[in-house]
Amino acid sequence: MKRQLFDIFRRAVEWGEKVPWGLRTLLGVVLMAGGVFGFLPILGFWMLPVGAAFIALDVPPWRRRLLSWLNEKTGHASAR
């Protein structure tokens, strides 16, 4: 199950790579804000790490660290 969660997270990050730079940061902030209300039915605490990952994609040192960490956990090569 843990592997499946990392695969889902990796797919979300790969999708986030296709989103334009400024929009990706805005989407990351919105996801993190929604994650704060994770106790509500539709929103969830899963939004916090995904939002942080989207923001990390816009900061080059964090991007490299995030992608290498995901590649290590999932065993997949990143598109970039």
Kinemage of the C-alpha trace (Angstrom):
@kinemage 1
@onewidth
@group {chain A} dominant
@subgroup {mainchain}
@vectorlist {calphas} color= white
{ca met a 1} P 0.000 0.000 0.000
{ca lys a 2} L 2.873 2.362 0.764
{ca arg a 3} L 4.241 1.811 -2.735
{ca gln a 4} L 0.853 2.691 -4.235
{ca leu a 5} L 0.791 5.954 -2.283
{ca phe a 6} L 4.220 6.892 -3.604
{ca asp a 7} L 3.105 6.037 -7.147
{ca ile a 8} L 0.049 8.279 -6.798
{ca phe a 9} L 2.222 11.057 -5.386
{ca arg a 10} L 4.701 10.623 -8.268
{ca arg a 11} L 1.887 10.867 -10.832
{ca ala a 12} L 0.603 14.054 -9.194
{ca val a 13} L 4.097 15.568 -9.372
{ca glu a 14} L 4.481 14.508 -13.011
{ca trp a 15} L 1.159 16.184 -13.790
{ca gly a 16} L 2.338 19.265 -11.895
{ca glu a 17} L 5.411 19.483 -14.124
{ca lys a 18} L 3.114 20.244 -17.069
{ca val a 19} L 1.478 23.216 -15.331
{ca pro a 20} L 3.043 26.661 -16.017
{ca trp a 21} L 5.465 28.068 -13.449
{ca gly a 22} L 3.382 30.736 -11.661
{ca leu a 23} L 0.159 28.742 -11.823
{ca arg a 24} L 1.897 25.753 -10.250
{ca thr a 25} L 2.929 27.811 -7.222
{ca leu a 26} L -0.571 29.246 -6.863
{ca leu a 27} L -2.064 25.756 -7.112
{ca gly a 28} L 0.396 24.541 -4.463
{ca val a 29} L -0.650 27.301 -2.075
{ca val a 30} L -4.342 26.558 -2.682
{ca leu a 31} L -3.780 22.842 -2.080
{ca met a 32} L -1.928 23.533 1.154
{ca ala a 33} L -4.660 25.915 2.319
{ca gly a 34} L -7.250 23.222 1.607
{ca gly a 35} L -5.149 20.662 3.440
{ca val a 36} L -5.460 22.679 6.627
{ca phe a 37} L -9.174 21.853 6.530
{ca gly a 38} L -8.482 18.148 6.030
{ca phe a 39} L -11.061 17.161 8.603
{ca leu a 40} L -13.822 18.234 6.196
{ca pro a 41} L -15.338 15.593 3.890
{ca ile a 42} L -13.969 16.501 0.428
{ca leu a 43} L -10.749 18.162 1.488
{ca gly a 44} L -8.017 16.040 2.969
{ca phe a 45} L -4.666 16.099 4.664
{ca trp a 46} L -3.237 14.575 1.455
{ca met a 47} L -3.378 18.093 0.001
{ca leu a 48} L -0.531 19.347 2.231
{ca pro a 49} L 2.325 17.242 0.787
{ca val a 50} L 1.026 17.546 -2.779
{ca gly a 51} L 0.831 21.334 -2.436
{ca ala a 52} L 4.329 21.455 -0.976
{ca ala a 53} L 5.595 19.314 -3.865
{ca phe a 54} L 4.019 21.662 -6.414
{ca ile a 55} L 5.760 24.607 -4.791
{ca ala a 56} L 9.030 22.655 -4.668
{ca leu a 57} L 8.822 22.119 -8.437
{ca asp a 58} L 9.336 25.875 -8.913
{ca val a 59} L 12.481 26.114 -6.746
{ca pro a 60} L 15.373 24.427 -8.626
{ca pro a 61} L 17.292 22.975 -5.630
{ca trp a 62} L 14.068 21.651 -4.075
{ca arg a 63} L 12.933 20.321 -7.464
{ca arg a 64} L 16.091 18.230 -7.861
{ca arg a 65} L 15.793 16.942 -4.308
{ca leu a 66} L 12.079 16.100 -4.710
{ca leu a 67} L 12.533 14.304 -8.026
{ca ser a 68} L 15.523 12.298 -6.822
{ca trp a 69} L 13.617 11.335 -3.650
{ca leu a 70} L 10.601 10.219 -5.700
{ca asn a 71} L 12.819 8.244 -8.089
{ca glu a 72} L 14.428 6.523 -5.122
{ca lys a 73} L 11.088 5.646 -3.519
{ca thr a 74} L 9.272 4.515 -6.665
{ca gly a 75} L 12.110 3.254 -8.845
{ca his a 76} L 10.868 5.307 -11.803
{ca ala a 77} L 12.829 7.785 -13.872
{ca ser a 78} L 11.388 11.276 -14.072
{ca ala a 79} L 10.360 12.812 -17.377
{ca arg a 80} L 12.824 15.685 -16.787
